[in-house]
Amino acid sequence: MRHTPCVAALLVAALFALPAPAFAQLDNPSWGISVGFAPLWKVPDQLRTVLGADTLDIRGREFRVGLIRGTTLGGEWGVSLVHKRLANDSKVAVRQSNDVISVVTNDAEMLGFEVHRFFPFVRIRRAQIGVNVGGGLAEMRGFVTGSVQSAGGTAISAPIGFSELFTLAGTNLSVMPLARVEIAGAGLIGDRVKVRVGGGFNMPGIQVASVSVSWLMGRD
């Protein structure tokens, strides 16, 4: 029995050393579909000073679905429909002279598209570690409530369109650029399903974690 640890170690080493012909046959570029979800993205509070805001609390969640092309044991690229929903109590407050201008989201969202590319730089059998980068554009939709609190105590509040928020600030902006840079780990489940978990920069904020599931259809 004293040789059992040595035998077990040799068996584990042999499993990693053995070829995997079944997966090698599948490791050809093919088309597939992907769905993903980020339960929380948030604009960093550190930007409050940069933007000169008294209050900066913008957060939301994200859902995406798209078409991909990649390999089971390698990387992928794809195009996705992205929906970012802002939490209803997200708030921005900026002081101008003696007035405080604040905006609270009520029914605001961003809907657009994103092109991404996943680059794995470490592969251990069924697992990968890599970088997921992407970019795109999203239309700002829905409404927010803007209010002005004057030094005299008078308050004015009114609903405005989400995209009109930037018009009030002197910027004509109807779409929001999207950008993504994540460190991600992926694992192969079965022959064609890959689950990837990542976290990092997700403009207009950062996210602690996002989860995506990809299904590759096999050889073209």
C-alpha positions as CSV (number, residue, x, y, z in Angstrom):
1,M,0.0,0.0,0.0
2,R,3.0,2.3,0.5
3,H,3.4,2.5,-3.3
4,T,-0.2,3.7,-3.8
5,P,0.6,7.5,-3.9
6,C,3.3,6.9,-6.5
7,V,1.0,4.8,-8.6
8,A,-1.8,7.5,-8.4
9,A,0.7,10.2,-9.4
10,L,1.8,8.2,-12.4
11,L,-1.9,7.6,-13.4
12,V,-2.6,11.3,-13.2
13,A,0.5,12.2,-15.3
14,A,-0.5,9.6,-17.8
15,L,-4.0,11.1,-18.2
16,F,-2.5,14.5,-19.0
17,A,0.0,13.0,-21.4
18,L,-2.4,10.9,-23.3
19,P,-3.6,12.3,-26.7
20,A,-7.3,13.2,-27.0
21,P,-8.2,12.1,-30.5
22,A,-12.0,12.6,-30.0
23,F,-11.5,16.3,-29.1
24,A,-8.8,16.8,-31.8
25,Q,-11.4,15.7,-34.4
26,L,-13.7,18.4,-33.1
27,D,-11.1,21.1,-32.9
28,N,-11.9,22.6,-36.3
29,P,-13.4,26.1,-36.8
30,S,-17.2,26.0,-36.8
31,W,-20.2,28.2,-36.3
32,G,-22.2,28.3,-33.1
33,I,-24.4,30.4,-30.8
34,S,-23.6,32.0,-27.5
35,V,-25.6,33.5,-24.6
36,G,-24.2,35.5,-21.8
37,F,-25.2,37.3,-18.6
38,A,-23.6,39.8,-16.2
39,P,-25.6,40.2,-13.0
40,L,-24.0,43.5,-12.1
41,W,-21.9,46.1,-13.9
42,K,-21.1,49.4,-12.1
43,V,-19.5,52.7,-13.0
44,P,-16.5,53.0,-10.6
45,D,-16.9,55.5,-7.8
46,Q,-13.4,56.8,-8.5
47,L,-14.9,58.6,-11.6
48,R,-16.9,60.8,-9.3
49,T,-14.0,63.1,-8.8
50,V,-13.0,63.1,-12.5
51,L,-16.6,64.0,-13.5
52,G,-17.0,66.5,-10.8
53,A,-20.1,64.8,-9.4
54,D,-21.4,65.0,-5.9
55,T,-23.1,61.6,-6.4
56,L,-22.3,58.8,-8.9
57,D,-24.2,55.6,-8.5
58,I,-24.8,54.0,-11.9
59,R,-25.2,50.3,-12.1
60,G,-27.2,47.6,-14.0
61,R,-27.2,44.2,-15.5
62,E,-26.5,42.8,-19.0
63,F,-27.8,40.1,-21.3
64,R,-26.4,39.1,-24.7
65,V,-27.0,36.6,-27.4
66,G,-25.1,36.1,-30.6
67,L,-23.4,34.2,-33.4
68,I,-19.9,32.9,-32.9
69,R,-17.2,31.1,-34.9
70,G,-14.4,29.2,-33.1
71,T,-13.0,25.9,-32.0
72,T,-13.7,23.7,-29.0
73,L,-10.1,23.8,-27.8
74,G,-9.2,27.3,-29.0
75,G,-10.5,30.8,-29.3
76,E,-13.6,32.4,-30.9
77,W,-14.9,35.6,-32.4
78,G,-18.5,36.6,-32.6
79,V,-21.2,39.3,-33.0
80,S,-23.8,39.7,-30.2
81,L,-27.0,41.6,-29.5
82,V,-26.4,43.3,-26.2
83,H,-29.0,44.6,-23.7
84,K,-27.8,46.7,-20.7
85,R,-30.5,47.5,-18.2
86,L,-29.8,50.3,-15.7
87,A,-31.0,49.9,-12.1
88,N,-34.1,52.1,-11.5
89,D,-32.4,53.9,-8.6
90,S,-29.1,54.7,-10.4
91,K,-28.3,58.4,-9.7
92,V,-25.9,61.2,-10.8
93,A,-25.8,64.6,-9.0
94,V,-23.6,67.5,-10.2
95,R,-23.3,70.9,-8.5
96,Q,-23.3,73.9,-10.8
97,S,-22.9,77.3,-9.1
98,N,-25.4,77.2,-6.2
99,D,-27.7,74.6,-7.9
100,V,-27.6,70.8,-7.7
101,I,-28.6,69.0,-10.9
102,S,-29.5,65.4,-10.3
103,V,-30.7,62.6,-12.6
104,V,-32.4,59.3,-11.4
105,T,-33.0,56.5,-13.8
106,N,-36.6,55.2,-14.1
107,D,-36.8,53.1,-17.2
108,A,-33.4,53.4,-19.0
109,E,-31.6,50.9,-21.1
110,M,-29.0,50.4,-23.8
111,L,-29.6,48.1,-26.8
112,G,-27.0,47.5,-29.4
113,F,-24.4,45.2,-30.9
114,E,-20.9,44.1,-29.9
115,V,-18.1,42.3,-31.8
116,H,-15.8,40.2,-29.5
117,R,-12.7,38.0,-29.7
118,F,-11.6,35.5,-27.1
119,F,-7.8,34.8,-27.1
120,P,-6.8,31.8,-24.9
121,F,-3.1,31.9,-23.8
122,V,-3.2,28.9,-21.4
123,R,-4.8,25.6,-22.2
124,I,-5.0,22.6,-19.8
125,R,-7.0,19.8,-21.4
126,R,-10.6,21.0,-21.2
127,A,-9.8,24.3,-19.6
128,Q,-8.5,27.6,-20.9
129,I,-7.5,31.0,-19.5
130,G,-7.4,34.0,-21.8
131,V,-8.5,37.5,-22.6
132,N,-11.9,38.5,-24.0
133,V,-12.0,41.9,-25.9
134,G,-14.8,43.5,-27.7
135,G,-16.4,46.7,-28.9
136,G,-19.6,48.1,-30.4
137,L,-22.4,50.6,-30.2
138,A,-25.7,50.8,-28.2
139,E,-28.7,53.0,-28.5
140,M,-29.8,54.8,-25.3
141,R,-33.5,54.2,-24.7
142,G,-36.1,54.9,-22.1
143,F,-36.5,57.7,-19.6
144,V,-34.8,59.3,-16.6
145,T,-36.0,62.0,-14.1
146,G,-34.0,65.2,-14.0
147,S,-34.3,67.6,-11.2
148,V,-32.7,71.0,-10.2
149,Q,-32.4,71.9,-6.5
150,S,-31.7,75.7,-6.2
151,A,-29.9,77.4,-3.3
152,G,-33.2,78.9,-2.3
153,G,-34.8,75.5,-1.8
154,T,-36.9,75.5,-5.0
155,A,-36.9,72.1,-6.7
156,I,-38.0,71.4,-10.3
157,S,-38.3,67.8,-11.5
158,A,-39.3,66.4,-14.9
159,P,-38.9,63.2,-16.9
160,I,-36.6,63.4,-19.9
161,G,-35.5,60.9,-22.5
162,F,-32.3,59.0,-21.7
163,S,-30.5,60.2,-24.8
164,E,-31.6,63.8,-24.1
165,L,-29.5,63.7,-20.9
166,F,-26.4,64.4,-22.9
167,T,-28.1,67.1,-25.0
168,L,-28.7,69.0,-21.7
169,A,-25.0,68.7,-21.0
170,G,-24.2,70.3,-24.3
171,T,-23.3,67.0,-26.1
172,N,-25.2,65.6,-29.1
173,L,-24.9,61.9,-28.3
174,S,-27.7,59.4,-29.2
175,V,-25.6,56.2,-29.0
176,M,-23.1,54.9,-26.4
177,P,-19.8,53.2,-27.4
178,L,-19.3,49.8,-25.9
179,A,-16.0,48.3,-25.0
180,R,-14.9,45.1,-23.1
181,V,-11.6,43.8,-21.8
182,E,-11.9,40.8,-19.5
183,I,-9.7,38.1,-18.0
184,A,-11.7,34.9,-18.5
185,G,-11.5,31.2,-17.8
186,A,-13.3,28.7,-20.0
187,G,-14.2,25.0,-19.6
188,L,-15.4,22.5,-22.1
189,I,-18.5,20.5,-21.1
190,G,-19.1,17.5,-23.2
191,D,-18.0,17.7,-26.8
192,R,-19.3,21.1,-28.0
193,V,-20.5,23.2,-25.1
194,K,-18.1,25.8,-23.5
195,V,-18.7,27.8,-20.4
196,R,-16.7,31.0,-19.8
197,V,-16.5,33.1,-16.7
198,G,-14.8,36.5,-16.8
199,G,-14.5,39.9,-15.2
200,G,-13.0,43.3,-15.9
201,F,-13.8,46.4,-17.9
202,N,-17.2,46.6,-19.4
203,M,-17.9,50.2,-20.7
204,P,-19.6,52.2,-19.3
205,G,-18.4,50.4,-16.1
206,I,-16.7,47.4,-14.7
207,Q,-18.1,44.0,-13.8
208,V,-17.0,41.5,-11.2
209,A,-18.2,38.5,-13.2
210,S,-20.0,37.6,-16.4
211,V,-21.0,34.1,-17.6
212,S,-21.4,33.0,-21.1
213,V,-22.3,29.6,-22.6
214,S,-21.3,28.7,-26.2
215,W,-22.4,25.9,-28.3
216,L,-20.4,25.0,-31.4
217,M,-22.2,23.0,-34.1
218,G,-19.2,21.0,-35.3
219,R,-17.4,20.8,-38.6
220,D,-18.5,23.0,-41.5
